[in-house]
Every structure is written in structure tokens, then in C-alpha cells.
């Protein structure tokens, strides 16, 4: 490499990063001067980060030249080369490769002219270290070669720490301190779990419940019943263990760290971490399959686990199928919105994506040329001279399909007698969980099948199957890969299965054929070059074996080159770098979204301003604002939830507020008049039904605020369409209101409901409403058709005018609190009270400017607001039809003179600070502030009621 060229590239990269650092937003009370979000697309940012990673790679090459290429020396060290993942009891305890990427450019710091390393906390169930106690305060540590250590050799961009269980019980403080000190030298941090926690959390919940479920395995009936009885205690232990991991992370966390959580052992961890620090960068990756929602929903703790995982910023899986299953589970079980980017919950987006893991391919490619490996290869070629070698390398586990593989080989020998003395199957089966009866049974079954086949097709000098119940060291395994003609991977269900990758990496000269199960995650990556099979169909697998053995050399070459290119480019280092890069970019995206999210309501300020005001107006929504919280998917009972009921704790404070002469309360809802009458008839307040089109004081009669020219001739045809889709969509229903029709599919199957809603909209636009003056509003689980101009904001000026006229107000309204769970179409009620700002101003900016601008109280302001209302409202044809409501009389039109028409807006004197608009449970809103739920509304109204009692 030319050093001058490298220095130039380094300088360019450094200048780019510094430029990114210096771009900042002006500080205000909402953004605190946070770094400016780049005005680029997500793809542009990721491509830029990819190029920067390449530039930063030059630093490593320069350092390697200075250090005499120490990495290469380490790779040839026999202490690190001997051993492999097959030498460990369970592959879930650690992972085939970790490599960790550089932080996103916005957060980069520089030291000694080089980009500083970003701290990365890797949290897994097991540390990549085996610990053996040698004395009261001494420990012997051995790194698990082939797992995290492999990645260590190639990682120079991160300051990585590993947090996990050391695999031993250390009850005494002296032993814990000594082990902690010893592990610190290996950049490892231990989590100490006692035997009971390990038994319930690891052996119980992780291995007996989650692992079988995620691999589509069913338990025997007696085990299922036993698990059901002990489930809660195991799940409690699981949560306690995850909290213990979180406590250790929190102790070592520093601002700016990236926390990467791994696997099903730690599904509860992201939530624990975010509760400690909501700004923490948290990613979670699953190394197993994620089952379909129909399987996952059988888990008693299904919702709690899903909500815990989506607390992370980025959730990763090996394949798109697993990611799709996860999003579907969140949609069907939690009732959340699934998007192409992930899962959205009240404006908070958890990105969900596929990140296929790889291997350190260079390690395998270089190993083939080592003298020790060449010696092993020579021995194997001599041992199996004249015979084709087929290879299977698996853990002895139910999901690996070893019996199916051997039976398929037997089928092949039956149908192809000419191959019986020309082929040999070498099956390496690494024992795991030897104390579990199911695994003991599997071992016996495999031995029985192997013995039967060897007895049937073997000779005195050769047998068709060589079965080994043990692991091989790294060199022997590479040699075996290199001399193999056909590799058989017949997993029944596998997260990824990197044996296929290792085989391809070692096949530079042989160019053998890979037969790969379509149920292994690797099939998504290597499917084009491999022969994909269904391992349950032994006839098909047997035919594939024959096809592989007879395959022409040119086809073998093409298949191998395709897979080899993928394996050598999609390495473990690239996998980790991509994940961390996406995680950092997800934080950037979240900052962009957060700028558009209003802040939480400053309750103390709102209550203080309320106390100091003399003429207050409270505008309250009804559904999801003053009602009881309900299950998002209607599991509390559809019939029960269709009956809107006031929150049980709101009645007393609401009555106190209504009795306060300084306070006027308006309940503004899309519900019809009957619902409001039933819930608020006993209070002294104003009721505005059907989005403000009908109004009454609870002591008076209903009036209408609708214009005379409101055309409703479209109602019957739309109603027919709604009836049609209601009949064909189970658990859907529709409501006929006096100004609108609503089709609701909240309780229907989510995906089917969406399909039906899309079809319904097509029918509407091409038929009943093609030429009608209507608005079509799509809610989260509903479709509403209403006449143009029917919105809460359009009605509020009329409503205020009537209230002022009725009460004979002389002093201006000096305090307005507007709270609601309104759809976007009706959020014009929030902006009605705002100072005049450009419509594109973000909520945070409006909230800031509102404190600086005092709204005018002259006719100019009232005129701008009332310009939307062109003429005096009166009864429409639809209201005249609805004369049987309530007392049997139609609502009276609001009759006002020309002056009183604009009284509503002219009586306001809010002075900017005395207006509080709050969206309930909606983070994307035009409101100034947020409230989380109706429970928060109750808390606020209680405080206001207490002030009313004191004043």
C-alpha cells in the first residue's frame, strides 16, 4: 500500500467526520442543542457509512504493518487454532463469530489523529470463557476458541466488553472478586447467578420452553403438563435473571455506548435497559428461528416478551422469514402497526431487519494451507481412496435431522447398488445435554439406524457409514471439509447453520456439492448454489444425493463459485459491522422522528396557570380520553368494549370542575348524542356530539351547528357497501351516525381486516362517493365517510360563540385546556387556538413560539378563524329525518346575529402561555403536548379539581 495514498484517505475521512460533528441545531428548550439530523435518506447514510468503514480499514493496515502483522502470528498459534464450536456442549451458549463495527460518523471522536473506538457492550448468556477454580482466590481461564475469540482477532474498530454468565456457581464474595479481576484481563464482565436461578431460568424457561417453541418442537403430554404447572416460577426466574444482567450493564454503561443483546435468553433485557436509560442505544439479535405468530401465541408470556423486545431500537434476525414472523406476532398479539421498516407503537418505531450471520472465512481459507491440515488431508485421502466422501457435521439434537439424513442415505443405497462400495458417509454428531431423556433416546435411535445400515450394506473391509459421537479439533475439521465431495445438511429447523458456510470456505480445490435443508436459515443465502431439499422427504433427499454425486464438473464449479463469493463477502465481521451501523442509523432516524413529537405536558405549569386564571375553558375528548382503558385487540370482550364507559376514577373530579363557576367544560366527541347523554347527563357541562355538529348544555336541548347546504344523499349507497363488508368480515361492525358512517374492524383478524378495508375503499371510490362531497378518513382499524366540512375544528368557533352568548360572558377566556385522542382530520381543533404560524411548523416549534407570541383579541383574529364558516348553521335534511331522538323533537338550529357569529374566537385572551393542547396516546400530533393515556388525564383533572376546591 502507498503510505501517502493512505494518509490522504485518512485525512479525507477525518475531515468528513469533523464536518458532520460541527453541524448542530441552535439550542432551545426542546432539542437541547442536539446534533442536527442529516438531511439525507437512510440508504444514503448507510452507503456513506460503508465507504467510511472502508477508509477506516486503512488505519488497521498501517497498524498491522507497524506491528509486524501480529494477527497472522496469532492465527497460526496452535493454542488458538485447535478446537471449534463442536468442542462445546451447546451452540446457543455463544456464537460462531462476533465482530463489531465502528460507531456512526455523527458520534465519532478523534484521538492521536485517528478515529476513537466506540465502546460496545456485548451481552450474551455465556461469556466466551471457561472458568475453573484453582483456589479460594485463584481461577484458570480458557478462551472458547472459534466463538468470540475469532472475532477478536479481526476487530480493531471497537472497544468491546463482554457481559455474561461465566458458567460456574460462585457463592462467596472472595471468589467473585477474584473471578471478576481475572476476567477483566480478558475484557469480560461476569454476571453471577445462583444455582436456583440457573435451574429455573436457563434449564427451565430457556431450554424447556423457549428453545423448543422457537424450533417448532412439541413436548410430550406429561412434560407439557409439568411445564404448565411450573411455568410461572420459571418465567419469574427468567425476568429476575434478565434484571441481574441489566444491573451489571448499568454499572458499566457510559454515555454513547452501544449495547448489543443476544438471543432468546435475554428477551427481557432491552426493556430493563430502556427503563434505566431511555437514551441507551440497544440492539437485540436472535440466533434461532422465530416461529410464526400462531406458534408464538401459545406461549403464556407472549405479550410481555414481545413488548420487552420492541423496547430495543433495532431487532435483528438471520432471515427475512424470521423478521416477518416477529412483525406478524407484534401485529396479531399486541395489536401494533407493522410497517416495512418494523413495528410502530404510538409513534415509536422499532426497526426490524434481517442480518444473515457469516463466518471468518479467511480463517478457514488460510487453514487449508497449514502443514497440520495438509497432513490430515493426506491421511483422509488415503483412507477413503476410490470412494466419494459425504459429510454431516451436527450437534446430536432433535432439530438437526440426523435420523432423516441417515434414512435418506439408506434409501439411496437401496436404489443405487452400483454406489454401495463407492461412497461413504462420515457423520460427526457432537453430544449435547446427555442427561436429558429425550436426547438419550435420540442417541440410541441414531446408533440403531447406523448399525442396521452398516450391517445391511457393509463388508468385512468397509462400512457405508462412519459415525462419531464426539467433536473434532479445528485442523481435523478443516481437512475433513476439504476432502468432502458432498456435504449433507438436513436440519429440520435451524436458525442459520454455519456448517454449510465452513464447508464452502474449505472447498477451493475440491468444489464439492452442498445439499442443504430448506428449513435452515442458510438456505436463504446459499440456496442458489446448493441443492435444496425437504429433509422430511427421504425419497427426494436420496434423489438429490445421486444428483450431487453424478453432477458434471462445470456445474459444480458454477455452484461453488456462487456460494464461495457469498461466504467470503458476507463474513462475521461484515455482519456485525452492518448491524451496528444500522443501529447507529436507527438512532439518527429516531432523532428525526423525535423532533416531530410533542413533549409531555408540564403538569405543574398547566395546573399553576389554571389556578391563576379567572375564565377557563376545558375541551375534552371522550373515547380513549375519559373512558376506561381497553385491550388493544378487544380481548376483554367486544360487546363490553363497544359500550363506552367513563373511567371509574374520573367522575368525582369531573363533577367538581363542572360545579366551578370559573370553569366551562365541553366534551367534544365523534360519538352520537345518545352515548354522550348516557354518560354525562348528570353533569353541568356542554356536550358536542358528532364532531361538534350537535351541541347542548346538559340542562337544555340539542342544537345543530351544521350548514344548510350539507348534502347527505350519499348515505344510503355507502351504507349498502358497509353492510356488504360487515357480513363478509367476521367481528367487524359499522355505525350510522347523523353526519357520518364508520366501518370498524378493530376486533377482526388484523391482516384480513386490512385487506377488506382496502377492497372497501376501492368500492367506495369507484361507486358511491365518486362524485360526492365527502371526506374518507382511514383510522387505525376503521374507515369513516363524512360530509366535507364536518370536523371538530370547523365547529369549535360556533360552539364557543353559543357558550359565550348563553353565559353572557363579559371577561375574556384566559385559559384553554384541550385534551383528546383525535384522529388527524380532527386535530384542527388544536390549531384553532394557536397563534398564527405557518402550517408546516413542527409541534415543538409551535410550542416554543406560542410562549413568545400573544394571540390577538381583535376582530382580525376572529375574522381569520371564522372565515371557515361562511354562513349561519341550521338543520340539514338528515337532522329533520332524525326527529325521534331523545324527547322526540329535532335539534334546534343555532340562531345568532351577525355580531355573535364571531364571539367564540373574539373572546379569547390566552397570552400564549395559557393554552395547553394535549394529544392522548398519539405521538404524531399537532397538539403542543402529550399525555400517555386516560389514566394520565384522570390524574391531571384530579389536580385541577383540587385547585377549583381551593379557589
Secondary structure by P-SEA (a helix, b strand, c coil): ccaaaaaaaaaaaaaaaaaaaacccccccccccccccccccaaaaaaaaaaaaaaaaaaaaaaaaaacaaaaaaaaccccccccccccccccccccbbbbbbccccccccccccccccbbbbbcccccbbbbbccccbbbbbcccccaaaaaaaccccccccccccccccccaaaaaaaaaaaaaacbbbbbbcaaaaaacccccccccaaaaaacccccaaaaaaaaaaaaaaaaaaaaaaaaaaaaaaaaccccbbbbbbcccccccaaaaaaaccccbbbbbbccccccaaaaaaccaaaaaaaaaacccbbbcccaaaaaaaaaaaaaaccccccccccccccccbbbbbbbbbcaaaaaaaaaacaaaaaaaaaaaaaaccbbbbbbbcccccccaaaaaaaaaaaaaaacccccccbbbbbbbbbcccccaaaaaaaaaaaaaaaaaaaaccccccccbbbbcccccaaaaaaaaaaccbbbbbcccccccaaaaaaaaacccccccccccccccccccccccccccccccaaaaaaaaaaaaaccaaaaaaaaaaaaaaaaaacaaaaaaaaaaaaaaaaaaaaaaaaacccccaaaaaaaaaaaccbbbbbbbcccccccccccccccccccccccccccccaaaaaaaaacccbbbbbcccccaaaaaaccccccbbbbcccccbbbcccbbbbbcccccccccaaaaaaaaaaaaaaacccccccccccbbbbbcccccaaaaaaaaaaaaaaaaaccccccbbbbbbcccbbbbbcccccccccaaaaaaaaaaaacccccccbbbbbcccccccccccccccccccccccaaaaaaaaacbbbbccaaaaaaaaccccccccccaaaaaaccccccccccccccccccccccccccccccccbbbbbccccccccccccccaaaaaaaaaaaaaaaaac
